[in-house]
Amino acid sequence: MNKFMNSASVGRRKWKHVVYIAMVLAMLLVVLPTISLKEGLTPAVWFGIVWAAFALLVIAAHLHRLLRVDEETERRLKHIKREKVRRWKVRLTQRTERMK
């Protein structure tokens, strides 16, 4: 039952990221056409560029979580740590056997 609950909550979390990405994309589609570069690089244009960059950063962060990049890395690190502990135990066992 616990596995089912975990998979259901993962599915819900994925939808949340998809919705947030859609919202940010909608905001970008509304705002980007209003940024006019005809007048030069005025403070308003710089603000629009920085705002769009932050919006793209938000999209990248949600894609990062949606694609589970952290979890993949975390899984690999756990495997490496388990292997280190196993090797350490083997060496410790070998040393204790030599002392006998």
C-alpha angles and dihedrals in degrees: 000000000000092000090051092051091048093050091048092051090048089054091051091049091051092054090051091057092047091052092049092049090050091050093051092046089051090051090050092050090053097044105037096068090054093059105095119195093185093092093052129244100328122167089259091056091048090050090052092049093049091045091051090048091053090048090053089049090054090051091050092050092051092047088050091056093039092054089048095230092154094050092052091052091044091052091051092049091051090052091051092049092050090051091050091051091048092051091046090053091049092051091046091050091049092050093049091050091052091053092057 
